[in-house]
């Protein structure tokens, strides 16, 4: 994917032998890059909070990145629990190498394996292979079993409350992970992982971080686009953290 010269569009190069699958691929690409968002409506709503309005002005049109596959996003969310992004990425790479199906020949862009299917992980000893807590391995197996039993588990259009409740009923899926999956895989624009440390840090204006309860209360003015406010706050937090490293 590359942006157009005017920055108003994305150009996609599709390398897939079955041309009949291209419409489905395009649907996934629109989902992945949040192409159906309305940046103007989102900006108007988020401007109700002056602090967030400044962030929107700094990064107009910021989207919520989607996911090519809901199961993959859910597994990556579990791998990312209580570890850094770098550590989670490393774990995901080890998971794919151990349980993913190898691509025939040389895959495009240096890819060698596809992400493991639910069937490949439902009985896998992920914790042993990745040297991580057994509870997280059990959570991955539970999600794999749930997807096999309910293929529409990550279907778009469930509604935020129903989707979060459905996800939280699974072993090892708490509120943060459920909302993270909802905002990225299920395209729930009002999802908000309120207990996220990055969001609370970003809202610290010098008098201390808000509690999750205080964050939720403040977020009422962001509805129904709380996920977009979260993206702006994460961007601010990343900028602040990078500035600390550069000192």
N, C-alpha and C positions, 0 to 999 in steps of 0.2 A: 504494500500500500504506500502510495506517495501522494502528497497534497498537490492540487493543481497550482498553476502559476499565480492565480489571484487569491489562493488560500480559501476559496469558497467551496471546494469539492475535493473528494478523494478519488484517485485513480487506482483501480485494482487489477492486478495481473493474475488470472486464474489458470493454474496448470492442473487440469483434471481431464482424464480421457473421455468421461461420459458427459457429453454436452447437455443431456437431459437433466443433469443434477445442478446445472448452473443457477436456475431460479432459486433453488433451496440454499445454495451457497451464498447468493446475494442477500437472501433474508438473514442469514447468519452474520454476514458482514455488516448489514445495517444495524443489527442488534449489537454486534461487537463494538461498533464505533458510535452508538447512540445517535444514529442519523435522524431519528424521528422526534428528537427533542425540539422544543420551541424555546430557543434562548431568550427571546424577548419576553415571553410570559414568565419564564423563570426569573429573569433579572428584575422585572417589575415586582414580583412577589418578595424576593430576597432583599430588595431595597427598603423593606419595612424595618429592617435591623441596620442601623447606620454602620456598625462595624463590619457586617457582612457585605453591605453595599460597597464599601471601599474595596473589598476583596474582589467583588464582581467586576468593578470598574478596572481593576488591575489585570484581570483575566477574563475578559468578556467571552461568553460562549463556551466556557469550560463544561465538558460533558462528563457523564458517569460511564467509565469503560465497562463494556459488557463482558460476556464470556462466550467462547465458541461452544463450550459444552458445560451444562450445569453440574454434572457429576464431577468433572475435573475441577471446577471452581470450588465445589464443596470440599473435595479432598485437600486442595491447596489451602483452603481456609482452616481446616483442622491441623494441617502441618504447621500453619503459622501461629497457632495458639501459644502464647507466652514465649515466643522467640522472635528474633529480629527478622526483617524482610530478607536479609542476606542468608541467614540460616535456613529460613523456610524455602528459599529458592534452591539452596544446596540439597535439602532433603527431597524436594520434588524431583530434582535431577537424578538422585540415587533411586528413587521410587520407579521412575520411568525406565532407567537402565536395568533394574532388577525384574520388573513385572510387565513392562510394556512390550508390545509385539514389534519385532524389528521390521523396518521397511526394506523391501527388496531393492537390491542395488544401492546406489547413492541417492538418498533422499534430497529433495529440493532444500536449498539454503542450509545444507549441512545437517539436516535432521536425520537421525538414525532409527528412532523408535516412535511409535504412537503412544499416547497416554494409555495406561492400563484400563481395561474395561471393568465394569462392576464384577463380571464373572471371574476376572483374573485376581481380584482383590478380596472377594467375599470370604475366602478361607485362608488368605495369605498371612504369614507371620510378619507383618509389616514392622512391628516394634523391634523384633530381633534384627531384621535386615538393616533398618535405619538407625538402630541403637537409640531409640526414643521411648518415652513412657508407654507402658502397655495400654494404658487407658486410651491414648490417642490411636493406637493400632486397632483397638476394639471399636472405637468410634468410626474409623474408616470402614471396617468390616460391616458395621451396622448400617452405614449409609449405602454401601454396595448392596447389601441384602434388601434394603428398602427400595432402591431403584429397580432391582430385578422384580420385586413384588408389585411395585407401583411405577410403571414406566413414565407416568406423567408427573412424577414428584417435582421435577424442575420445570414444569410447564408455565408459560407466561400467562398472566390474567387471572390468577387465583384470588387476588386481593391481599393486601399486606397482612392483616390480622390472621386470616386463614393460613396463609403461607408460613408465617412465623410460628404459629401454633403447631402446624404440621411438622416443621423442621425441628422444633424444640422437643417434640415427642421422641426424637431419635436419641440414642445413647451418645453422649459426648457433645451434643449440639446445644450450646447455651444461647443466651440472648444476643451477644455480640456476633457470634458466628451465624446465627439465623438471619439477623438483619444484614450482615455483610453479603450473604448469599442472595438475600431478597433484592438488595439494591443492584447487584451486579449480574446475577444469573437470571433473576425473575423480572428485572426491569421495574421494580417497585420504586417509583420516584420519591415516595415519602418514607422509605426505610431509613433508619438512623441507629447505628450502634452506639448508643448513648454512653456506654461505659468505656469508650475508647480513650486511651490516655492522650493520644495525639490531638483529638478534638478538644479535650479539656485544657491541654497546654496552649492550644491556639487561641482559646478564649480568655486566657490570663492576660489582662491588661495592666498588670502590675500589683493588683491587690489579692492575687491568689487564684488558683484554678477553681472553677465551679465543680460541684459534685454532680454525679450523673442525674440526680433528681433536679438540680438547678438547671442543668443543660437542657433537660427535657422541657422544663417550663419555658425557658427562653426560646426553644425551638418551635413553640406553637405558632409564632409569627412566620416561620419559614414554610409551614404547610401550604400546599401538598408537595413541596419540593425540598424536603429535608435532606434527601440524598445529595442534592446539588450543593446545598450549604456545606455538607460534610466534605465534599470534594474541595471546595474553596478553603475550608479550615485545614484540611490535610496538606494542601499546597502551602499554606502559610506556615504550618508547623515544620514542614520539610525545609522551607527556606530558612527559618530560624535555626533549626538544628544544623544545617549546613554552614550557617554563619558562625556558629560556635566552634565547629571543627576548623574553620579557616582562621581563627584567631591565633 
